[in-house]
């Protein structure tokens, strides 16, 4: 079901009101932990909007990429940029950029036993039986995940820890 317009019009990013509690300004436009209704994004209206109870998703197009803004009880808990095309070079470039900024990452990748070479790992990702994931925790309140999966291709996510736990708990309880 489509969502109502967020704030009426899409304004220039960067103006965050004093009432906003922003754990991290993500991709220069999205306030992690802030109110989704106060979100001010430069450019075109969203490609897609959906609501399901306390959960909201808004998807924007940025060139060949998509940005997913996910909220729980109107607070932004996750912002994901999906990169197209998904290639090993793109994944490695993003990893090196993040490693340079945040230091070494925790490798949370999952691959089948046969995927012992880079080519076999890419094949397992494309088949859906493997996933590459790196995790950084630069702050106590938020973390970063760089992933390459069949479902989301290459994706970079910024996640508010407390809000993510709250929305996970609500999903498990069926709210």
Buried (B, 14 or more C-beta within 10 A) or exposed (E): EEBEEBBEEBEEBEEBEEEBBBBBBBBEBBBBBBBBEBBBBEEEEBEEBEBEEBBBBBBBBBEEBBBBBBBBBEBBBBBBBBBEEBBBEBBEEBBEEBBEEBEEBEEEBEBEEEBEEEEBBBBBBBEEBBBBBBBBBBEEBBBBBBBBBBEBBBBBBBBBBBBBEBBEEBEEEEE
